[in-house]
Amino acid sequence: MIRIEHLKKAYPNVTPLKDVSVEIHDGDVISVIGPSGTGKSTLLRCINQLEKPTAGKIWVDDVEITDPKCDMNKVRQKMGMVFQSFNLFGHKTVIENIMLAPMDLLGVPKQQAYDTGMRLLRTVGLAEKALNYPDELSGGQKQRIAIARTLAMDPDVILLDEPTSALDPTMVGEVQAVIRDLAKTGKTMMIVTHEMNFARAISNRVFYMDEGGVYEDGSPEQIFDHPLRENTRRFVRRLKVLELNIESRDWDFLGMAGEIVAWCNRNQIAPKLASRVQLVFEEATQLLVPALETPRVQAVCEYSEAEESAEWTIRYAGSCMDVTAPDGDLSLAVLKGMTETMEHAWQADEELPNRLALRIRRA
């Protein structure tokens, strides 16, 4: 088991890990996902002490590896790491790359190291490449060799840092297939990946990292189908978010319209859908703002890249006011024509208790 308590890693200009406290159980296969720059790779590198934490403690079984007296070379014999770049020795053959660490670090006899190496090469489907040199292999083959080299040390824990990110898309599948088979062996694994379908299929746990730590920890079903927290939901649904705030009757209508256009262009939203995003905002605010005694409106648009759909959620202050109630208003008629659903909810304990959800009709 790996136990992490209040782990922090700070660099001069950024602090990717602010406070991480988690337990990783024997046999866990954990996919680590999240936006770029949220400390996913840093977490793995701290676990195997390639990066020294700024604060906090890490235990592997009962050994505190953050203790300066800890013999990390001994710990690393049971903790393998697979990097984005394959780190193979170019002047050695494939089988020599695999045999090297067991012979040098574990004192394994040459014949035994060779036999183990060939067995592992057969496991990753590359036995026929044993006498080739790394520069004679494709990227996918190199990564499979790197995995076999890690397995040659028979580690209890395997850390994989974006193992397919440097590969041509045509080679990703072959490496993922090897990792899927490896996940069935009962070894403890942590995999940093941007491949969401792969993470869902291979893991029994998923860490979503954001805001300097493990923002949400759950099963693949929870994280991908029923996330509990807002940033997780936005990430797994590939949501792009725009927030606009109105706090005066003299609000900058044209400026906000320009922000919407720029946001739609930046996220490459289809022109017809982009037009509806802008028009729904315009018509909704024309309904709302004049009717509010003191305008306090928060409008959030979420665009899903995966579904190519958009929705405005508009929250506003004041007493309960359902602007979707039929009254013959022209703006309301226009809104109904451009939306699939219009729903008003009253949440009395919220600062902005009125909530208007407008799901935009697909173009």
C-alpha positions, 0 to 999 in steps of 0.5 A: 500500500502507498500512503500519501499525506499532505504532499506539496511540490512547489517550483519557483513559479508554480505549485502543481501539488498543494495538498495531496492526501490519498491511499493506494491499495495493493492491486489498485489500477488507478488512472490519473486524469485532468487538465494539463499542468495540474500535477499528474506527472509530478505526483508520479515522480514524487512517488518514486522520488525522481522529484523531492516533495517540498512538504508532506510524507509518502509511505510505501508499505511501512517505509517512509520514502520521504525520510532522508535516510530511506534507501530509495535504490532498494525501494525502486527495485519494487517500483517500476516507471514507464516514461513518455520517452522510452529511455532505451539504451541505443547501443544495446540490443532489445534483449540487452536492454531488458537484461541489464537492470536485473543483472546489475541491481538484483544480481540475477544470473545472465541465463536467467535474465535472458530467459526472463527477458525472452518470456517478457518479449513474448508477452508484449509480442516482440520476441522476434525483435530481441536482437534488434537495436532501438532505432530499428523499432517503431515508437509503439514497439519501443514503448512495449520494450520499455514496459517489458524492461520495467517488468523484468524487475518484477516490481510490485508497483508500476507507474506509467507517465502518459505511455502513449502520448509520444506515439503516432495514433496508429501505434497507441492501440498496441501499447494499450493492449499490453497495459490492459493485459498487465492490469489483470495481473494484480500489480498495483498501477498508476497511469497518467493518461489523456485517453478517457475511454482507456482510463474507463476500461482499465481502472478500478479507480480514477483520480481527477486532478485539479486545484493542486490536488486529487480533486475527485477520487472514485470509480470509473462509473462515478467519475465518467458517468456521475461526477460529484464535483463541477470541475470533474463534470466539465472535464469529462464532458469536455465542456468549454465554459463562458461566464458573464455577469450583469450588475447594473442596468447600464451593463455593456451589452455590446461588449458582452456580445463581443465576448460571446462571439470571440469565445465561440470562435476560439472554441470552433463552435459551428456558425449556426450554433454560435449564432443561437448561443448569442441570440439566446443570451440577448433575448434572455437578458432582454426578458430578465434585466428590465424585470429585475429591481436590482439587476444581479445576473450570472450567465454561464454558457457550457459548450460540450465538444463531445456532444456539440451542444450548448446550454445557458444557465442564468442565475439571478437575484430577487423574488421567485420569477419564472420568465418562462411562464407564457405571457405573449412576450416576443423575446420569450417566443424567440427563446422557445424557438431556439431552445430544446428545453427551458426550465426555471427553478427556485433555490431559496437558500442560494445567493442568486435563487432563480435558476433558468436553464436554456438548452439550445436547439441543435443547428 
